[in-house]
Amino acid sequence: MALHGLGKVTIGVPNVDDTIAYYTDFGLEHHGHGVFATRNGGEQLHIVHAPTRRLVELTVAADDPDDITATTARLTRLGTAIQHDGTSVSAVEPITGTLVHVAVRPRIVIEPAVSPTPYNGPGRIDRWGRAPFLTRTDPVRPRKLGHAVIGSTDLETTMKFFTDGLGFKVSDYMGDKAAFLRCSVEHHNVLVMAAPVNFMHHTSWQVDDIDEVGRGAHTMLENNPERHIWGLGRHHAGANFFWYLKDPAGNFSEYYSDMDTVPEDELWSPEVLHGLQGLYAWGPPPPPSFLEPDDLAALMTGAHSAKG
């Protein structure tokens, strides 16, 4: 696949300083002015001011100018207005208003390479003595941005923009309520869900293993238990371990590890998952605030006010 993942997200929030402090605690490296870097992906998050929380911009990474040309052609066939400079092409997703850039960016290489974690299992001894994770004392720092999830008032149109316009592939569906879309070998890089208002649901950040998922969440919750939303668990769609937390603006952020990969398109057939089947294979049930964030009514009022 010529596209190879997400490059960056720009999130608009009304409380910039508080949100910057949160993502600093989350383990992202603050480069100043609301710009954050991951351990291996470079600058991948930008926090800016907005009247209500929303996904302002999304950058998708491509290999070379030929991929930009191909994306430009797809968006043109779709009838989408674009800006094109040879090394990037930009267009506004027509329903959510998110500005999406497809830009030439180097592929993320995990350096140094992560050593496999030795885990003992039934009838199998991979390590002796105390578990090595006990020696991990450094703060958890995400390796890269994995995916973003948005709610759309017109699921079909938003999906069409990402698939027919940008070249994303469908990995799985949640009935007619959501679609998992990928622009890399990982199971999903964007999830679009049907919603009564366009909004930002969450961003997801890759860490090394399940212990790092737990350690990161433990640190985030130690003095701020109100940040907890849902976890620890394992998703069905994507199969990744997860733990969700909430930033001061109301966006969720996820630590994840062990995501399904799709090395060859022809080896993967999308499934249609129903009910809560796609949400989790095991773990605590999702709270109502995960399915319908507490501020949705306020976001809808704000949207209506803006239109008026």
N, C-alpha and C positions, 0 to 999 in steps of 0.2 A: 504494500500500500504506500503510495507516494506521500500521503499525509502520515505523520508519525506521532501525534499526540497533541496535548494542549500546551501552549507556550506560556500563557499568562491570563489571569482574570483581573478585571477591575471592578471593584464592588463599591457602590455608592451607599453611604450611611449618613444619618443625621448627626451622629456622635463620633466624629473622627478620632479624637484623642483617646476615648475609652476603648474604641475598637482596635486602635493601634496597640494599646497596652495588652489587650487580649491576645492578639496574634503574636506578640513578642513572647508572652507566657506560653503560647502554643508550641513554640520552638522554631518559628521562622525568624530569619535574621533581618533586622530592620536596617535598611540602608538610608533612612531619612525620608521625609516628605511622604510617608505612608507607603513606601515601596519596600517589599519584602522578598528575600531570596530563600530558596530551599537549599539543601545541602549539595545537590548535584544538578539541579535544573536552572540555576541562576535566578534572576528576578522574575518571580511568577505570580506575585500578588501586588495590587495597588489599591489602597483605600483612599477614596475621595469623598467629598461631601455631596449629599443628595438629600432632598426633602424627605424621602422615604427610602428604605433599604431596597436595593435592586442590583441586578447584574448589569453594569454599564457597558463593559467591553469584554470580549473574549478573543484571545489570539490562538489560532490553530497553526501548528508547525508543519511546514512542507520541506521537501528535500532540496528542490532547485527551481530555477525560473520556469522550466517546462511545466512543473506542477502548478505554478501560478497561472500560466497560460491556460491549462486545462480547466482549472477552477473558474477562471474568468469566462471561458466559453460556456460552462454549465450554468453559471449565474445569468449570463446574457440570454441563454435559451429559456431560462425561467422567467425572463422579463424583469429581473431585479436591477435596480440602479446600482452602479458600482463606481469605485475609484481604483485605478490600476496604475502602478508605477514601474512594473517590470519585476520587482522583487517582492511585491505584496499586492493583494487585492482586498478591498474592504467593501462591506455591504451591511445594511441594517436589516436584521430579522424583522419582518413586517408586523408581527403580532406583539412581541415583547419589547420591541424597540432597542434590543441589544445590538451594538455595533460589533460586528465580527470581522476580524482581520485574519487573512491567511497569509503567512509570511515565511520566507526562507529562514529556517533556524537549524542549528546543528542538532543532531540526535543526542538525547541525554545518555551519557555513559556514567554508570555508577562506579565512581572512583573514590577511594580504593574499592575493589570488589568486595562484596559482603561474604564473609566466611559462613558456610552452613552451620546452623545451630544444632548441636547434638542433643537429641531428645531420646530418652529411653521409652520403650513401648513394651507391650505384652510379649514376653519371650525374646526380647531384643535389648541388649545393653550397648548403647552408643557412647556412654560416658561413665566415668567413675568419679566418686567423691561428690562434692557439693555442686549443684547446678551452676553452670558458668554465668547465667544471667545475674547472679547475685553480685558479681564483680562489676556490673554496669552501674556506674555512678554518674556519668555525664548526662546532662539533660537530653531528652529525646528531641531529635531534629529531623523533620520529614525530609525524605530523599527527593521527592518531586510532587508536583500537582498531578493528581490522577484524573479526576472528573469533576464536573459541575452539574447541578440539577436545577432545572427551572420549571416553574409552573406557567402554562400558557392557556389563554382563553380559547385558542383555536389549535388544538393538538395537531390536526392534519396539516394545516398550513406551516406550522413551525417545523414539523417533521420533514415536510417536503423541502423546506429551505436547507436543512442540514443534509438530507440525503441526495435529492436531485440537484441542489445548488452547490453544496460544498463537497459532496462525494463521500459522506459518512455511510457506514453500513449498519443495518439493523441486526442486533445480536439476539434480543428477546423482546417480547411484548408482555405487558401486564393487562390482559384483556384488551379493552378499547380505552384504557385509562392512562397508559404510559408506554413509552418505548425506550429501550436501552440502545444507544447508538455509539459506534466506535469509529475512531479515525486513527487507530493504532492497533497493535496486536493485543492490547488489553480488552477485556470484555465490553467495557463501556467507558467513554470519555465524556459523553453528554447523556443525561436522562431528561426527557421531556415528559411532563405529566399534565394531564388535563386539570385545569383549576378555574375557580370562579374569578380570579384576578391574576394578572401577570406578576410573578414575584420570584425572588431568589430563594431556593430551598436550602441547598448546602453546597459546599466545596469539600473535596476529599483529597487527603494527603497521604502518600505512601510512606510507611515505615518498614523496618526490616522484618519483623515477625510478630507473632501474637504477644510475646512478652513486651515488645515496644509499644504495641497498641495499649496494653494494660498499664505499663509504666507511664506513658504519656498522659492517659486519662487520670490515673491516680494523682499525678503531680498537679494537673489542672484543677482537680476537685478537692485537694487537700485543705485548702483555705477558702474554696469557693464552691461549695456543694450545689449551689443553685445553677451552676453551669451544666449539670448532668441532664441529658435528654434520653439516651437509649444505648444500652450495651451492658456487658460484653455479649456479642453474638456472632453468628455466621450467616451471611446472606445465602439464599438459594441462587438467584440470578447473579452471576459473577463469582459466587462461592467465597468471597473475601470475608475475613474477620473484620469486625467493625466496632467502633465506639463513637457515639455522637455527642457533641457538646454544643452549647449555644453561646454565641458572641453577644456583646451588649446591645447590638442593633437588632437582634432577633434572628440572624442567620445561623444555620447549623454548620459545624465543621466536623469532619470525620477523620479519625486515624484509621487507616486500613492496611492490611497485608494479605498476601496470597490470593491475588485476583486470577480468575480464569484467563487464559490467553487463547488467541485464535490465530495460529501461525499461517494457516491457508484458508482462504475464504470458502473453498469448496468442501472443507471438512466440517463446516459448521452450519447447522440448520436452526433458525430461530424457533423458540418454543413460545407458545401462548400460555402464560401463567395466570391463574385466577385467584381472586381474593388476596389473602395474605401470603399465598404460596411463594410469590416472587420476592417478598420482603425478607424472610428469614427462614433458615433451616432449623436453627436452634437459638436459644437465648430467651431473655424475658420478652413478653409481648410488647409491641410498639405502643407507646403512650398515645392518647388522642392528639396531643400537641405535636407529635411527629407527623401524623397524617394530615392534620389541619392546624398549622401553627396558630398560636394564640392571637396574633395580631392580624389575621387575615381580614377580619371585619374592618379594622382600622385602615388596612391597605386598600380595601375596596372603597371605603369612604373617601380616602385620599385620591384614588383614581377617578372617582366620580366628580370630586371637587375640581380636579385638574381639567377634566373634560368640560366642566361648566364654565 
